[in-house]
Amino acid sequence: MAATADQTFWGFVMYVTNNPHKSIDNMTNDDFWEMVKQFAAVNVTASTITVATARDLADYYGYGAVDFGTLDFPKKTASGWAANGAGIACSTTYALNMTAVKQAGYPEDHVAD
């Protein structure tokens, strides 16, 4: 039975945040992408995720997929963080998604309570 999207996502979060060898604070970009690559490789069948190929790594800076469908990136609103489905819309190409992610909100962008 295939893992659901939320099982895959939260499983990866658990894997990264509980790494006994490197904390997120001490992780390099290369460390992170190696964890992404290895997690994807070991879960291809269980999670129906795609392992980044050499071409993907060169063309898309490590993202195995560039069509993020109906996903949203978080954004800030006047009253706080955007509700489900009301964020910055993702797209189907790397270029459009890079434009969208540059508009996204991050935890460092604190919203006044």
Secondary structure by P-SEA (a helix, b strand, c coil): ccccaaaaaaaaaaaaaaccccccccccaaaaaaaaaaaaaacccccccccccaaaaaaccccccccccccccccccccccccccccccccccaaaaaaaaaacccccccccc
